[in-house]
Amino acid sequence: MLFKCLILTLLLLDLKLFAITILSIHLILLALDKQFFPFLTDACTEGYNEMADPFKKKLFQELQSMKNGSTSKLRILEVGGGSGANLKYYQVPAIIDILEPNPNFEYYFKKNAANYKELEVNPLTQGFCEDLLAAGFDNDCFDIVISTLVLCSVNDQNKCYEEIHRVLKPGGKFLYVEHVYAEQTSFLKTMQKVLMIGNFWQFLNDGCCLDRNTDSTIKAFSKWSKVEQEKFDLPFSSNMFHRVFNWPITPHVMGYAQK
Ligand SMILES: C[S@@+](CC[C@H](N)C(=O)[O-])C[C@H]1O[C@@H](n2cnc3c(N)ncnc32)[C@H](O)[C@@H]1O
């Protein structure tokens, strides 16, 4: 909105060349963003995983508990799998499908998946979580669906929950680790609001929103038989870049929702 107002003001002031230059830079950045974002995500994954490691390890223990007693491999779907940040946490016999809308992640995903040859990972499926049927996933076919740092970017969280619920087998679990809006009025919450002005943060991070109450929206989706979740703050990193870049996404929620 702010950006559109800026362009309009420049045009009204007859600063056409200035408006055209700013608009052109914006369009070039938009076009590059889809390519640059996978590079950025891949570059930041190790740093993020270092900070989130104890929480991810705890969450992924759910895979073991789902596996208990069963001789067949777990069927797992990860939505918004990106560059394969979670491959190292899949430590059970499983067949893994990864859904990813941005095809520019494929290069990074293949590079990282090569380190986990013991895993049975199907080729990346291109598609959106809001429409898993279009991506080829039938009703009741997965034991587990996983999402990490994805629900901040999707267009419609409720459609995603609807689809995740549909593809899960009865009793199946949706595991998530997501960053959320800060709880109380605080400097961090103010900064989250400021960074969202004019869609600045979204523009830098391929649609990521800092002001979503994903913890509440998951709980509010009425079809889950059970929701377990806990909030945590991402610990500070010793690396200055990660400390600054990840500060706006400090508040997190993790847990599972069961069909
Ligand atoms: C911040 S990255 C996180 C990637 C990875 N899950 C991780 O933990 O590193 C957000 C991911 O969500 C994906 N994404 C955005 N909108 C989506 C949607 N509607 N359905 C599925 N994935 C989506 C992006 O393409 C990107 O891979």
PDBQT file of the ligand as one rigid body, heavy atoms in Angstrom, charges set to zero:
ROOT
HETATM    1  C1  LIG A 301      11.026 -19.942   5.243  1.00  0.00    +0.000 C 
HETATM    2  S1  LIG A 301      10.862 -21.196   4.039  1.00  0.00    +0.000 S 
HETATM    3  C2  LIG A 301      10.993 -22.628   5.079  1.00  0.00    +0.000 C 
HETATM    4  C3  LIG A 301      11.511 -23.821   4.334  1.00  0.00    +0.000 C 
HETATM    5  C4  LIG A 301      11.674 -25.073   5.203  1.00  0.00    +0.000 C 
HETATM    6  N1  LIG A 301      10.405 -25.601   5.611  1.00  0.00    +0.000 N 
HETATM    7  C5  LIG A 301      12.553 -24.806   6.395  1.00  0.00    +0.000 C 
HETATM    8  O1  LIG A 301      12.145 -25.056   7.529  1.00  0.00    +0.000 OA
HETATM    9  O2  LIG A 301      13.692 -24.352   6.163  1.00  0.00    +0.000 OA
HETATM   10  C6  LIG A 301       9.130 -21.150   3.618  1.00  0.00    +0.000 C 
HETATM   11  C7  LIG A 301       8.768 -22.228   2.645  1.00  0.00    +0.000 C 
HETATM   12  O3  LIG A 301       7.351 -22.272   2.481  1.00  0.00    +0.000 OA
HETATM   13  C8  LIG A 301       7.082 -22.442   1.111  1.00  0.00    +0.000 C 
HETATM   14  N2  LIG A 301       5.698 -22.001   0.857  1.00  0.00    +0.000 N 
HETATM   15  C9  LIG A 301       5.215 -20.750   0.726  1.00  0.00    +0.000 A 
HETATM   16  N3  LIG A 301       3.904 -20.767   0.471  1.00  0.00    +0.000 NA
HETATM   17  C10 LIG A 301       3.525 -22.076   0.449  1.00  0.00    +0.000 A 
HETATM   18  C11 LIG A 301       2.290 -22.750   0.228  1.00  0.00    +0.000 A 
HETATM   19  N4  LIG A 301       1.165 -22.090  -0.018  1.00  0.00    +0.000 N 
HETATM   20  N5  LIG A 301       2.274 -24.090   0.276  1.00  0.00    +0.000 NA
HETATM   21  C12 LIG A 301       3.413 -24.783   0.543  1.00  0.00    +0.000 A 
HETATM   22  N6  LIG A 301       4.610 -24.200   0.755  1.00  0.00    +0.000 NA
HETATM   23  C13 LIG A 301       4.671 -22.867   0.714  1.00  0.00    +0.000 A 
HETATM   24  C14 LIG A 301       8.152 -21.590   0.434  1.00  0.00    +0.000 C 
HETATM   25  O4  LIG A 301       8.310 -21.873  -0.936  1.00  0.00    +0.000 OA
HETATM   26  C15 LIG A 301       9.355 -21.990   1.263  1.00  0.00    +0.000 C 
HETATM   27  O5  LIG A 301       9.937 -23.182   0.839  1.00  0.00    +0.000 OA
ENDROOT
TORSDOF 0
